[in-house]
Amino acid sequence: MSLTAITLCLFALAAPASGAPAHKPAVNITSERFEILPNAERALWTGSVVAQRGDLRLSCDKLTAEFDTGERRRIKSLVCEGNVHMLQRRGASGPGSAKSNAADREAWGDRAHFDNKRGLVTVTGNPKAREGENRIHGEKVLIYVEEDRVVVEKPKMVLETEVATGSAP
């Protein structure tokens, strides 16, 4: 039976680690199993894990959250392992957001690490990424969430281009 509606306002994803907190949607996480490891300052979700916040969906076999020891118990990092898939539906509109023509983004790999303080997702283990029709793979895919920026180490890519119509000058 799925552990549904483990709806946590994960502070790591709900607000930036530094600076003034911003209101962002809660993170909904579902899985087949959930375990809190109090002495290790960690929580563990296993089996068909899906984490959703706004237009961002992350799925994997195992998700581990590491908390800081401060009073607010913010998440320091998230680690996804096994069949990692991230999808950001950038063209979708939601409450408080305008419809965008931006292409969807996807990333795949064996492992993804989210560093809350830096707002950085690092995908490793045969990582691949796609934005619209453009595809790229490399040694490591770095996604800077708040900056809307992607960096790929040792990239190999396929870029789709539109054919110009009309006559040449």
NUVEXLUM-412361 format. One line per 5 residues: their letters; for each residue y, x, z of N, C-alpha, C, O. Coordinates in steps of 0.2 Angstrom, whole numbers, plus 5000, padded with zeros to 4 digits. Layout:
% residues N
A = Y/X/Z/Y/X/Z/Y/X/Z/Y/X/Z; ...
END
This chain:
% residues 169
MSLTA = 4994/5004/5000/5000/5000/5000/5006/5004/5000/5007/5009/5004; 5011/5003/4996/5017/5007/4995/5022/5006/5001/5023/5000/5003; 5025/5011/5003/5030/5010/5009/5036/5009/5005/5040/5013/5003; 5038/5002/5004/5044/5000/5001/5050/5000/5005/5049/4999/5011; 5055/5000/5002/5062/4999/5006/5063/5004/5011/5066/5002/5017
ITLCL = 5060/5010/5011/5062/5015/5015/5069/5017/5013/5071/5022/5009; 5074/5012/5014/5081/5013/5012/5085/5017/5017/5087/5014/5022; 5086/5023/5015/5089/5028/5020/5096/5029/5017/5096/5031/5011; 5101/5029/5020/5107/5032/5018/5107/5039/5019/5110/5042/5024; 5103/5043/5015/5102/5050/5015/5109/5053/5014/5112/5053/5009
FALAA = 5112/5056/5020/5118/5059/5019/5119/5064/5014/5124/5066/5012; 5114/5068/5013/5114/5073/5007/5116/5070/5001/5120/5073/4997; 5113/5064/4999/5115/5061/4993/5120/5056/4993/5123/5054/4988; 5121/5054/4999/5126/5048/5000/5133/5051/5001/5138/5047/5000; 5134/5057/5003/5141/5060/5004/5141/5067/5003/5135/5070/5005
PASGA = 5146/5070/5001/5146/5078/5000/5145/5081/5007/5147/5078/5012; 5142/5087/5007/5141/5090/5014/5147/5093/5017/5148/5094/5023; 5152/5095/5013/5158/5097/5015/5164/5093/5013/5163/5089/5008; 5170/5093/5016/5175/5089/5014/5175/5082/5017/5170/5080/5021; 5179/5078/5014/5180/5071/5017/5174/5067/5014/5172/5068/5008
PAHKP = 5170/5063/5018/5165/5059/5015/5167/5054/5010/5172/5051/5010; 5163/5053/5004/5165/5049/4999/5159/5043/5000/5154/5045/5001; 5161/5037/4998/5157/5031/4998/5152/5032/4992/5155/5031/4986; 5146/5032/4993/5141/5032/4987/5136/5028/4989/5134/5026/4995; 5132/5025/4984/5127/5020/4986/5121/5024/4990/5120/5030/4989
AVNIT = 5118/5020/4994/5112/5022/4997/5107/5024/4993/5106/5022/4987; 5102/5028/4995/5096/5031/4992/5090/5026/4994/5089/5026/4999; 5087/5024/4989/5081/5020/4990/5075/5024/4988/5075/5027/4983; 5070/5025/4993/5064/5029/4992/5058/5025/4993/5058/5021/4998; 5054/5025/4988/5047/5022/4989/5042/5027/4988/5043/5032/4984
SERFE = 5036/5026/4991/5030/5031/4991/5024/5027/4993/5025/5022/4996; 5019/5031/4993/5012/5028/4996/5012/5030/5003/5008/5027/5007; 5015/5035/5005/5015/5038/5012/5022/5041/5014/5025/5044/5010; 5023/5040/5021/5030/5043/5023/5028/5046/5030/5024/5043/5034; 5030/5052/5031/5029/5055/5038/5035/5059/5040/5039/5062/5036
ILPNA = 5037/5058/5046/5043/5062/5049/5040/5068/5053/5035/5067/5057; 5042/5074/5052/5040/5080/5055/5045/5082/5060/5049/5087/5058; 5046/5079/5066/5052/5080/5070/5053/5087/5073/5059/5090/5073; 5048/5091/5074/5049/5098/5077/5051/5102/5071/5053/5108/5072; 5049/5100/5065/5051/5105/5059/5057/5103/5056/5059/5106/5051
ERALW = 5061/5097/5059/5067/5095/5056/5066/5093/5048/5070/5094/5044; 5060/5090/5047/5058/5088/5040/5056/5081/5040/5053/5078/5045; 5056/5078/5034/5053/5071/5032/5049/5072/5026/5051/5076/5022; 5043/5069/5025/5039/5070/5019/5037/5063/5016/5034/5059/5020; 5038/5062/5010/5035/5057/5006/5030/5059/5001/5031/5064/4998
TGSVV = 5024/5056/5001/5019/5058/4996/5016/5052/4992/5016/5046/4995; 5014/5053/4986/5011/5048/4982/5016/5044/4978/5019/5040/4981; 5016/5045/4972/5021/5041/4968/5028/5040/4970/5030/5034/4971; 5031/5045/4972/5037/5045/4975/5043/5043/4970/5043/5046/4965; 5047/5039/4972/5053/5037/4967/5059/5036/4972/5059/5033/4977
AQRGD = 5064/5040/4970/5070/5040/4974/5076/5038/4969/5076/5041/4964; 5080/5033/4971/5085/5030/4966/5091/5029/4970/5092/5027/4975; 5097/5032/4967/5103/5031/4969/5108/5030/4963/5109/5034/4959; 5111/5024/4963/5115/5022/4957/5111/5023/4950/5106/5020/4949; 5114/5027/4946/5111/5028/4939/5106/5034/4939/5104/5036/4934
LRLSC = 5105/5037/4945/5100/5043/4945/5093/5041/4948/5093/5038/4954; 5088/5042/4945/5081/5041/4947/5077/5047/4947/5077/5051/4942; 5074/5049/4952/5070/5055/4953/5063/5053/4955/5062/5049/4960; 5058/5055/4951/5051/5054/4953/5047/5060/4954/5048/5065/4950; 5042/5060/4958/5037/5066/4959/5031/5064/4963/5031/5058/4965
DKLTA = 5027/5069/4964/5021/5068/4968/5023/5068/4976/5020/5065/4980; 5027/5073/4977/5029/5074/4984/5036/5076/4985/5039/5080/4981; 5039/5073/4990/5046/5074/4991/5047/5076/4999/5045/5073/5003; 5050/5082/5000/5051/5085/5007/5059/5085/5008/5063/5088/5004; 5061/5082/5013/5068/5083/5015/5069/5087/5021/5065/5086/5026
EFDTG = 5074/5092/5021/5075/5096/5027/5082/5094/5030/5087/5094/5026; 5082/5093/5036/5088/5091/5040/5091/5097/5043/5088/5101/5045; 5098/5096/5044/5101/5101/5048/5101/5099/5056/5098/5093/5057; 5102/5103/5060/5101/5101/5067/5108/5099/5070/5108/5098/5077; 5113/5097/5066/5119/5094/5069/5118/5087/5071/5113/5084/5070
ERRRI = 5123/5085/5074/5123/5078/5077/5122/5073/5072/5119/5068/5073; 5125/5073/5066/5124/5068/5060/5118/5069/5057/5116/5064/5053; 5114/5074/5058/5107/5075/5055/5107/5074/5047/5103/5071/5044; 5112/5078/5044/5113/5077/5037/5107/5081/5034/5104/5086/5037; 5105/5079/5028/5100/5083/5024/5103/5089/5021/5108/5089/5018
KSLVC = 5099/5095/5022/5101/5101/5020/5099/5102/5012/5102/5104/5008; 5092/5100/5012/5089/5101/5005/5084/5096/5004/5081/5093/5009; 5082/5095/4998/5077/5090/4995/5072/5095/4991/5075/5098/4986; 5066/5094/4991/5061/5098/4987/5056/5093/4984/5053/5089/4988; 5056/5092/4977/5051/5088/4974/5046/5092/4971/5048/5098/4968
EGNVH = 5040/5090/4972/5034/5095/4969/5030/5090/4965/5028/5085/4967; 5027/5093/4959/5022/5089/4956/5025/5084/4951/5028/5079/4954; 5024/5084/4945/5026/5079/4940/5033/5077/4941/5035/5071/4941; 5038/5082/4942/5045/5080/4943/5048/5077/4937/5048/5080/4931; 5052/5072/4938/5055/5069/4932/5062/5066/4935/5062/5062/4940
MLQRR = 5067/5068/4932/5074/5065/4934/5077/5062/4928/5077/5064/4922; 5080/5056/4929/5083/5052/4924/5090/5050/4926/5090/5047/4932; 5095/5051/4922/5102/5049/4924/5104/5044/4918/5105/5047/4913; 5104/5038/4919/5107/5033/4914/5114/5033/4914/5117/5029/4917; 5117/5037/4910/5124/5038/4910/5128/5033/4906/5134/5032/4908
GASGP = 5125/5029/4902/5128/5024/4898/5128/5017/4902/5131/5013/4899; 5124/5017/4907/5124/5011/4911/5130/5010/4915/5133/5014/4917; 5131/5003/4916/5137/5002/4920/5135/4999/4926/5129/4996/4926; 5138/4999/4931/5136/4997/4938/5143/4994/4942/5148/4995/4939; 5142/4992/4948/5147/4990/4952/5153/4995/4952/5151/5001/4955
GSAKS = 5159/4994/4951/5164/4999/4951/5164/5004/4946/5168/5009/4947; 5160/5004/4941/5160/5009/4936/5161/5006/4929/5158/5000/4928; 5164/5009/4925/5165/5006/4918/5159/5009/4914/5156/5014/4915; 5158/5005/4908/5153/5006/4904/5155/5013/4900/5160/5014/4898; 5150/5017/4900/5151/5024/4896/5147/5024/4890/5141/5021/4890
NAADR = 5149/5028/4886/5145/5030/4880/5141/5036/4880/5138/5039/4876; 5142/5039/4886/5138/5046/4887/5131/5045/4887/5128/5040/4889; 5127/5050/4884/5120/5049/4883/5116/5050/4890/5119/5053/4894; 5110/5047/4890/5106/5048/4896/5104/5055/4896/5104/5059/4891; 5103/5057/4902/5100/5064/4904/5093/5064/4907/5092/5059/4911
EAWGD = 5089/5068/4905/5082/5069/4908/5081/5076/4910/5083/5080/4906; 5077/5077/4915/5074/5084/4916/5067/5083/4919/5065/5078/4922; 5063/5088/4917/5056/5088/4919/5054/5095/4922/5057/5100/4920; 5049/5095/4926/5047/5102/4928/5041/5101/4934/5040/5095/4935; 5039/5106/4936/5034/5106/4941/5037/5106/4948/5034/5103/4953
RAHFD = 5044/5108/4949/5047/5108/4955/5054/5107/4954/5057/5110/4950; 5058/5104/4959/5065/5103/4959/5067/5104/4966/5065/5101/4971; 5073/5108/4967/5076/5109/4973/5083/5107/4973/5087/5109/4969; 5085/5102/4978/5092/5100/4978/5095/5103/4984/5093/5102/4990; 5100/5107/4983/5104/5110/4988/5110/5106/4989/5115/5106/4985
NKRGL = 5111/5102/4995/5116/5098/4996/5123/5101/4997/5128/5098/4994; 5123/5107/5000/5130/5110/5001/5133/5112/4994/5139/5111/4993; 5129/5114/4990/5131/5116/4983/5131/5111/4978/5134/5111/4972; 5128/5105/4979/5127/5100/4974/5123/5102/4968/5125/5101/4963; 5118/5106/4969/5114/5109/4964/5107/5107/4964/5104/5108/4969
VTVTG = 5105/5105/4958/5097/5104/4957/5095/5109/4953/5097/5111/4948; 5089/5113/4955/5086/5118/4952/5079/5116/4950/5075/5115/4954; 5078/5116/4943/5071/5113/4941/5068/5120/4938/5070/5123/4934; 5061/5121/4941/5057/5126/4939/5050/5124/4937/5049/5118/4938; 5046/5129/4935/5039/5127/4933/5039/5123/4926/5038/5117/4926
NPKAR = 5040/5127/4921/5040/5124/4914/5046/5119/4913/5044/5113/4911; 5052/5120/4915/5057/5115/4915/5060/5113/4908/5060/5118/4904; 5061/5107/4907/5064/5105/4901/5069/5100/4903/5070/5097/4908; 5074/5099/4898/5080/5094/4899/5081/5091/4892/5080/5094/4887; 5084/5085/4893/5086/5081/4887/5093/5078/4888/5094/5075/4894
EGENR = 5097/5078/4884/5103/5074/4884/5104/5071/4877/5105/5074/4872; 5103/5064/4877/5103/5061/4870/5098/5064/4866/5092/5063/4868; 5099/5066/4860/5094/5068/4856/5093/5076/4856/5088/5079/4854; 5097/5079/4860/5097/5086/4861/5092/5088/4867/5092/5085/4872; 5087/5093/4865/5082/5095/4870/5083/5103/4871/5084/5107/4866
IHGEK = 5081/5105/4877/5081/5112/4879/5076/5113/4884/5074/5109/4888; 5073/5119/4884/5069/5121/4889/5070/5129/4890/5073/5132/4886; 5068/5131/4896/5069/5138/4898/5066/5140/4904/5061/5137/4906; 5068/5145/4907/5065/5148/4913/5067/5144/4919/5063/5143/4924; 5073/5141/4919/5076/5138/4925/5081/5133/4922/5085/5135/4918
VLIYV = 5081/5127/4925/5087/5122/4923/5091/5121/4929/5088/5119/4934; 5097/5122/4929/5102/5121/4935/5107/5115/4933/5110/5116/4928; 5107/5110/4937/5111/5104/4936/5116/5104/4942/5114/5103/4948; 5122/5105/4940/5127/5104/4945/5130/5097/4945/5134/5095/4941; 5127/5093/4950/5128/5086/4950/5136/5084/4950/5137/5080/4946
EEDRV = 5140/5087/4955/5147/5084/4955/5151/5087/4950/5156/5084/4948; 5149/5092/4946/5153/5095/4941/5151/5093/4934/5154/5094/4929; 5146/5089/4933/5143/5086/4927/5142/5092/4922/5144/5092/4917; 5138/5097/4925/5137/5103/4921/5130/5105/4922/5127/5104/4927; 5127/5108/4916/5120/5110/4916/5120/5117/4914/5123/5119/4909
VVEKP = 5116/5122/4917/5115/5128/4915/5107/5130/4914/5104/5128/4918; 5105/5133/4909/5098/5134/4907/5098/5142/4907/5101/5145/4902; 5093/5145/4910/5092/5152/4910/5086/5153/4905/5081/5150/4905; 5088/5158/4900/5083/5159/4895/5081/5153/4890/5076/5151/4890; 5087/5150/4888/5086/5144/4884/5083/5144/4877/5083/5149/4874
KMVLE = 5079/5139/4875/5077/5138/4869/5078/5131/4868/5077/5126/4872; 5082/5129/4862/5085/5122/4861/5084/5120/4854/5084/5123/4850; 5085/5113/4854/5085/5109/4848/5091/5105/4849/5091/5100/4853; 5096/5106/4844/5102/5102/4844/5102/5098/4838/5102/5100/4833; 5103/5091/4839/5104/5087/4833/5111/5086/4831/5116/5086/4836
TEVAT = 5112/5087/4825/5119/5086/4822/5119/5080/4817/5114/5078/4814; 5125/5077/4817/5126/5072/4812/5128/5074/4806/5132/5079/4805; 5126/5071/4800/5127/5074/4794/5134/5070/4792/5135/5064/4793; 5139/5074/4790/5145/5072/4788/5145/5067/4781/5141/5069/4777; 5148/5062/4781/5148/5057/4775/5154/5058/4772/5159/5060/4775
GSAP = 5154/5057/4765/5160/5057/4761/5160/5064/4757/5155/5067/4757; 5165/5065/4753/5165/5070/4749/5168/5076/4752/5173/5076/4756; 5166/5082/4749/5169/5088/4752/5176/5090/4748/5177/5087/4743; 5180/5093/4752/5187/5094/4749/5187/5099/4743/5192/5100/4740
END
